[in-house]
Amino acid sequence: MQINLNNRKTEMKAIGISSSGRKAAYSKIIVKDILEESGVEYEMIHLARLNIKGCLGCLKCAGNNTCVQKDDFQNVIDKINKAEVLVFGGGNYYGMLNAIGHAFWERTFALRHREVFPFAGKLGIAVGLDRDKDKKEATGFIEKMMLSNKMAVIATFTESGHQQCYDCGYGHDCAVGNVYAHMGLVTAQLAETNRPEEYGYEAQQKAKAIGKMLGSILDARKI
């Protein structure tokens, strides 16, 4: 049966989440690029704007798979439960997913008791901003948590993200930052001239290809 890939808008809803605190975060941009290309209806959630604490390990969630903490976590869970797809993006801080994203994922411990797993079977895409693309620590953690929640991870995406040491105003003359790691102590002008590329054309095309694949999968499920 032929699938019409030109009519890409689906009725299946997706949730995009960015755990970055930056207003122009690459995790947000990449997640949106993937979802826009897919054609699926989606809602974008910025965890930094919400109040989501870490897990207390109290086990009060064991009886009904609902966390007892009164914050924004359950609202996000309710939205994901109604969606078919979750695309989650976050940055690598000191060799792990940033604290905002980590707090969200550790709270999903509440969902697994008595083999309930409400996210089971939902399509997942993990987007990590990792400087070390061999270790992929943020990407790998997001993927691990999706799989821990029995999701079907259809793709991962890793990009180096924001080069903050080039923007702080002191990076060119700082011996412990990434500018020094790239080229040593230099002038501010030389640092800016040789700034590494951030989410360039090839990376954008890869994100769009993931989005296109997601749209095709969802289109096929409608038939």
Salt bridges, closest charged atoms under 4 A:
GLU43 OE1 - LYS13 NZ 3.66
GLU43 OE2 - LYS79 NZ 2.66
ASP71 OD2 - ARG107 NH1 2.82
GLU106 OE1 - HIS102 ND1 3.16
GLU159 OE1 - LYS133 NZ 3.60
ASP167 OD2 - HIS162 NE2 2.61
ASP167 OD1 - ARG195 NH1 2.72
GLU192 OE1 - ARG195 NH1 3.70
GLU198 OE2 - ARG195 NH2 2.79
ASP219 OD2 - ARG8 NE 3.09
